[in-house]
Amino acid sequence: FTVWVGVGPFAGMMALMIHSIASLTKQYSEIIESVAEGPIEGVKSTGANPIQTVWFGIVPQVVLPYIAFTIYRWDINVRMATVIGLVGGGGIGTSLIKYYGQAMWPEVGCLIFVIAVVVWLMDTASAYIREALK
């Protein structure tokens, strides 16, 4: 993306977006493939039409894993954003590499601390949310 749109945050955002969409699409399709047939047969036996079968037989089985994987992917993206910034994707990683190159050690230490706190907060929040979804 840096070749197409130039170095900066937009290229980094596009890289994260495409990777996340591809990863989540694969995970979502695997979740659908592993849906149990029992609830679907139960809904069909009541005389439900195809839309009702999907809504009441499949959606309840996939909604929680979808949310859990989406939150997990969001957590991964927060961590990957720094690395992408280090290689030209903009954001805090670009500031970190700039300060590191200029030997501005207090700023480097502050950014590393901020990154660690944000990752810790995101990890704690995502673990709490995933646990609440169970």
C-alpha positions in Angstrom: 0.0 0.0 0.0 2.9 2.4 0.5 3.7 2.0 -3.2 0.1 2.8 -4.2 -0.8 5.6 -1.7 2.5 6.6 -0.3 4.1 6.4 3.1 1.8 7.3 6.0 -1.2 6.4 8.2 -3.5 5.7 5.2 -1.3 3.0 3.9 -1.0 1.4 7.3 -4.7 1.5 7.8 -5.3 -0.1 4.5 -2.9 -2.9 5.2 -4.5 -3.6 8.6 -8.0 -3.4 7.0 -7.3 -5.8 4.2 -5.5 -8.3 6.5 -8.3 -8.1 9.0 -11.1 -8.6 6.5 -9.3 -11.6 5.0 -8.6 -13.2 8.3 -12.1 -12.6 9.7 -13.7 -13.8 6.5 -11.9 -17.1 6.8 -12.7 -17.5 10.5 -16.4 -16.6 10.0 -16.7 -19.1 7.1 -15.2 -21.9 9.3 -17.6 -21.0 12.1 -20.5 -21.4 9.7 -19.2 -24.7 8.4 -19.1 -26.1 12.0 -22.7 -25.2 12.9 -24.6 -28.1 14.5 -27.4 -29.6 12.5 -29.6 -30.4 15.5 -31.0 -26.8 16.1 -31.5 -26.4 12.4 -33.5 -29.6 12.2 -35.5 -28.5 15.2 -36.4 -25.2 13.7 -37.3 -26.8 10.4 -39.6 -29.3 12.1 -41.7 -26.4 13.4 -42.5 -25.4 9.8 -40.1 -22.4 9.7 -39.3 -20.9 6.3 -35.6 -20.6 5.2 -35.1 -17.1 6.6 -36.5 -18.2 10.0 -34.3 -21.3 9.9 -31.3 -19.2 9.4 -32.3 -16.6 12.0 -33.3 -19.1 14.7 -31.1 -22.1 13.9 -27.8 -20.7 12.7 -27.5 -17.1 14.0 -27.6 -18.0 17.7 -24.8 -20.5 17.1 -22.5 -18.1 15.3 -23.1 -14.7 16.9 -20.9 -15.2 20.0 -17.9 -16.6 18.1 -18.2 -13.8 15.6 -18.1 -11.2 18.3 -15.3 -13.0 20.1 -13.1 -13.3 16.9 -13.9 -9.7 16.0 -12.7 -8.4 19.4 -9.7 -10.6 19.2 -8.8 -9.2 15.8 -9.2 -5.7 17.1 -6.8 -6.6 19.9 -4.3 -7.9 17.3 -4.6 -4.7 15.2 -3.8 -2.5 18.2 -0.5 -4.5 18.6 0.2 -4.6 14.8 -0.3 -0.8 14.4 2.9 0.0 16.2 4.9 -2.4 14.0 3.3 -1.1 10.8 4.2 2.4 11.9 7.9 1.3 12.3 8.0 0.3 8.7 6.3 3.4 7.2 2.6 3.0 8.1 2.4 6.1 10.1 1.1 6.6 13.7 2.9 6.1 16.9 5.4 3.7 15.4 6.6 6.4 13.1 7.1 8.7 16.1 8.9 6.0 17.9 11.4 5.3 15.1 11.9 9.1 14.6 12.7 9.7 18.3 14.9 6.5 18.3 16.9 7.8 15.3 17.5 11.2 16.9 18.5 9.6 20.3 15.7 11.3 22.1 15.6 8.6 24.9 13.1 10.2 27.2 10.6 10.4 24.4 11.4 6.9 23.3 10.8 5.7 26.9 7.6 7.6 27.1 6.2 6.2 23.8 7.2 2.6 24.8 5.4 3.1 28.2 2.3 4.5 26.4 2.3 1.6 23.9 2.7 -0.9 26.8 -0.2 0.7 28.8 -2.5 0.8 25.8 -1.8 -2.8 24.8 -2.3 -3.9 28.4 -5.6 -1.9 28.7 -6.8 -3.3 25.3 -5.9 -6.9 26.3 -7.7 -6.5 29.7 -10.7 -5.0 28.1 -10.9 -7.6 25.3 -10.5 -10.5 27.8 -13.2 -9.0 30.0 -15.6 -8.6 27.0 -14.9 -12.1 25.7 -15.5 -13.6 29.1 -18.8 -11.7 29.4 -19.9 -13.1 26.1 -19.6 -16.7 27.3 
